[in-house]
């Protein structure tokens, strides 16, 4: 059902003569947020669209030189970074490993992302991940699932603030990745949610990827057959969204 709704929204965005301005932006936000939550969503999703995802943690994956060599980039994310529905080696995080190996030999990428993850789950897992991997850079791609469950923005912001502070306290540089949620959560909540990532970024003076799905969400050919998950071919565009904000951190 969700896939068909998103497909219809794609058609409206592309072909309806009155689909512009605020209407287009609202539909676009809804499509992109649906992509985030659908991967890993539990079958018993609630009727109001706030699907409750089950977190299924797969093995932490590493690309690049072996553990204990070089510098580490730790990616802490949800299904967007976990590579849901595609081969893990196709994911944007795996592609990142290949890119950094070419740009600066000695870097390795550790993907600690799990489908359905929230900021609360990420905050609980981060201390152990910092201890185990001692990363030079931490990429935090979390928050979308919190928003789609209607969690208070103050709680999500607090979790993000605490994760950034933990990572920086451990000596890591941080890259924050933002997300959007559907407009049906109300203008006040959706505006506060969108602004939250920039607020956290500014409060800690860390770089922000405004929207990792910017070049993907409105291109059906880059979505899986269910209409809600980015394909393997889309992963390069996700990496392209991240790279300009990450590259300066690798040069320091």
C-alpha positions as CSV (number, residue, x, y, z in Angstrom):
1,X,0.0,0.0,0.0
2,X,2.7,2.5,0.9
3,X,4.5,1.8,-2.3
4,X,1.4,2.7,-4.4
5,X,0.9,5.8,-2.4
6,X,4.4,7.0,-3.0
7,X,4.2,6.0,-6.7
8,X,1.0,8.2,-7.0
9,X,2.8,11.0,-5.3
10,X,5.7,10.7,-7.7
11,X,3.2,11.0,-10.6
12,X,1.5,14.0,-9.0
13,X,4.9,15.8,-8.4
14,X,6.0,15.2,-12.0
15,X,2.9,15.8,-14.1
16,X,0.2,17.8,-12.3
17,X,0.1,21.4,-13.5
18,X,-0.8,22.8,-10.1
19,X,1.8,20.8,-8.2
20,X,4.3,23.4,-7.3
21,X,5.5,25.6,-4.5
22,X,4.3,24.5,-1.0
23,X,2.3,21.6,-2.4
24,X,5.3,20.1,-4.1
25,X,7.5,20.7,-1.1
26,X,5.0,19.0,1.2
27,X,4.6,15.9,-1.0
28,X,8.3,15.7,-1.4
29,X,8.9,15.7,2.3
30,X,6.3,13.0,2.7
31,X,7.8,10.7,0.1
32,X,11.3,11.1,1.5
33,X,10.3,10.3,5.0
34,X,8.3,7.3,3.9
35,X,11.5,5.9,2.4
36,X,13.3,6.2,5.7
37,X,10.7,4.4,7.8
38,X,9.5,1.7,5.4
39,X,12.8,-0.2,5.5
40,X,12.5,-2.5,8.6
41,X,8.9,-1.4,9.4
42,X,7.0,-3.9,11.4
43,X,3.9,-5.5,9.9
44,X,1.7,-4.0,12.6
45,X,2.3,-0.4,11.6
46,X,-0.2,2.0,13.1
47,X,-3.0,3.5,11.0
48,X,-1.8,7.0,11.5
49,X,1.4,6.3,9.5
50,X,3.8,6.2,12.5
51,X,5.1,2.8,11.7
52,X,6.9,1.0,14.5
53,X,10.1,-0.5,13.2
54,X,11.9,-3.5,14.6
55,X,15.6,-3.1,15.1
56,X,17.5,-6.0,13.6
57,X,21.2,-5.5,14.2
58,X,23.3,-7.1,11.6
59,X,27.1,-7.6,11.9
60,X,29.2,-4.5,12.0
61,X,30.9,-4.3,8.6
62,X,34.3,-2.8,7.9
63,X,35.9,-1.8,4.6
64,X,39.5,-0.7,4.1
65,X,42.6,-1.8,6.0
66,X,42.3,-4.3,8.8
67,X,41.4,-3.3,12.3
68,X,44.1,-1.5,14.2
69,X,45.5,0.1,11.0
70,X,44.9,3.6,9.7
71,X,42.1,5.9,10.8
72,X,38.5,4.9,11.1
73,X,35.2,6.5,9.9
74,X,32.3,5.1,12.0
75,X,28.8,5.4,10.4
76,X,25.9,5.2,12.9
77,X,22.7,5.2,11.0
78,X,19.4,3.5,10.2
79,X,18.2,1.6,7.1
80,X,19.4,4.3,4.7
81,X,22.9,3.6,5.8
82,X,22.4,-0.2,6.5
83,X,21.7,-0.9,2.8
84,X,18.3,-2.3,3.2
85,X,17.1,-4.4,0.2
86,X,20.4,-4.4,-1.6
87,X,23.7,-6.1,-1.3
88,X,25.7,-4.5,1.5
89,X,28.6,-4.0,-0.8
90,X,26.4,-1.8,-2.9
91,X,25.4,0.6,-0.1
92,X,26.6,4.1,0.0
93,X,28.7,3.3,3.1
94,X,30.5,0.5,1.3
95,X,31.1,2.8,-1.6
96,X,32.5,5.3,0.8
97,X,35.0,2.7,1.9
98,X,36.2,2.4,-1.7
99,X,36.4,6.1,-2.2
100,X,38.4,6.9,0.9
101,X,40.8,4.1,0.1
102,X,41.5,5.9,-3.2
103,X,41.5,9.4,-1.8
104,X,43.7,8.6,1.2
105,X,45.1,5.2,1.8
106,X,44.9,4.0,5.4
107,X,41.3,5.0,6.1
108,X,38.8,2.3,6.9
109,X,35.0,2.6,7.2
110,X,33.0,0.8,9.9
111,X,29.2,0.6,9.3
112,X,27.4,0.2,12.6
113,X,24.0,1.1,11.1
114,X,20.9,-1.0,11.7
115,X,17.5,-0.9,10.1
116,X,14.9,0.8,12.2
117,X,17.4,2.5,14.5
118,X,16.4,5.6,16.5
119,X,18.4,8.3,18.2
120,X,17.8,6.6,21.5
121,X,19.2,3.3,20.2
122,X,22.1,5.0,18.6
123,X,22.9,6.8,21.8
124,X,22.9,3.5,23.8
125,X,25.2,1.9,21.3
126,X,27.6,4.7,20.7
127,X,29.9,4.5,23.8
128,X,30.8,0.8,23.0
129,X,31.3,1.6,19.3
130,X,33.7,4.5,20.3
131,X,35.6,2.3,22.6
132,X,35.9,-0.6,20.1
133,X,36.7,1.4,17.0
134,X,38.3,4.6,18.2
135,X,37.1,6.5,15.1
136,X,38.6,9.7,13.8
137,X,35.3,10.6,12.2
138,X,31.7,9.7,13.3
139,X,28.8,10.1,10.8
140,X,25.5,10.2,12.6
141,X,22.5,9.5,10.3
142,X,19.7,9.1,12.7
143,X,16.4,10.9,13.7
144,X,14.0,10.0,10.8
145,X,12.5,7.1,12.7
146,X,12.1,9.1,15.8
147,X,10.2,11.8,13.9
148,X,7.9,9.3,12.2
149,X,7.0,7.8,15.6
150,X,6.1,11.3,16.7
151,X,8.7,11.5,19.4
152,X,9.1,15.0,20.9
153,X,11.6,17.1,19.0
154,X,13.2,18.1,22.4
155,X,13.9,14.4,23.1
156,X,15.4,13.8,19.6
157,X,17.5,16.9,19.8
158,X,18.8,15.9,23.2
159,X,19.8,12.5,21.9
160,X,21.6,14.0,19.0
161,X,23.3,16.6,21.2
162,X,24.5,13.8,23.5
163,X,25.8,11.7,20.7
164,X,27.7,14.6,19.2
165,X,29.1,15.4,22.6
166,X,30.1,11.8,23.2
167,X,31.9,11.5,19.9
168,X,33.7,14.8,20.3
169,X,34.6,14.0,23.9
170,X,36.3,10.8,22.6
171,X,38.3,12.9,20.2
172,X,36.3,12.2,17.0
173,X,35.1,14.7,14.4
174,X,31.4,14.5,13.7
175,X,29.3,14.8,10.5
176,X,25.6,15.1,11.0
177,X,23.1,13.9,8.4
178,X,19.6,15.5,8.4
179,X,16.2,14.1,7.4
180,X,12.6,15.2,6.8
181,X,9.2,13.8,7.8
182,X,5.8,13.9,6.1
183,X,3.6,17.1,6.4
184,X,0.7,15.2,7.9
185,X,2.5,15.5,11.3
186,X,1.5,19.1,11.3
187,X,3.4,22.2,10.2
188,X,4.7,23.1,13.7
189,X,6.2,19.6,14.3
190,X,7.6,19.2,10.8
191,X,9.2,22.7,10.9
192,X,10.7,22.0,14.3
193,X,12.0,18.6,13.2
194,X,13.6,20.0,10.1
195,X,15.2,22.9,12.0
196,X,16.5,20.5,14.7
197,X,19.4,19.1,12.7
198,X,20.7,22.6,11.8
199,X,20.3,23.6,15.5
200,X,22.4,20.7,16.6
201,X,25.0,21.3,13.9
202,X,25.3,25.0,14.8
203,X,25.4,24.3,18.6
204,X,28.4,22.0,18.2
205,X,29.9,23.6,15.2
206,X,29.9,20.4,13.2
207,X,29.1,20.0,9.5
208,X,25.6,19.0,8.3
209,X,24.4,17.0,5.2
210,X,21.1,18.8,4.7
211,X,19.3,15.9,3.0
212,X,20.9,12.7,1.9
213,X,18.0,11.7,-0.3
214,X,17.9,15.0,-2.2
215,X,18.7,13.6,-5.6
216,X,16.9,10.2,-5.2
217,X,13.5,10.5,-3.7
218,X,11.8,11.9,-6.8
219,X,13.3,9.5,-9.3
220,X,11.2,6.3,-9.4
221,X,13.9,4.5,-11.5
222,X,16.2,4.8,-8.6
223,X,13.8,3.1,-6.2
224,X,13.3,-0.6,-5.6
225,X,10.3,-2.4,-6.9
226,X,8.3,-1.6,-3.7
227,X,8.7,2.0,-4.6
228,X,10.1,3.0,-1.2
229,X,13.7,1.8,-1.0
230,X,16.6,3.3,-3.0
231,X,18.2,0.8,-5.3
232,X,21.8,-0.1,-5.6
233,X,22.1,2.3,-8.5
234,X,21.0,5.1,-6.2
235,X,23.7,4.6,-3.7
236,X,26.3,6.7,-5.6
237,X,24.0,9.7,-5.3
238,X,23.7,9.2,-1.6
239,X,27.5,9.1,-1.3
240,X,27.7,12.2,-3.5
241,X,25.4,14.0,-1.1
242,X,27.7,13.1,1.8
243,X,31.1,13.5,0.3
244,X,31.4,17.3,0.0
245,X,30.7,17.6,3.7
246,X,32.9,14.7,4.8
247,X,36.0,15.3,2.6
248,X,37.2,18.4,4.6
249,X,37.2,16.3,7.8
250,X,39.5,13.7,6.2
251,X,42.0,16.4,5.3
252,X,42.6,17.6,8.9
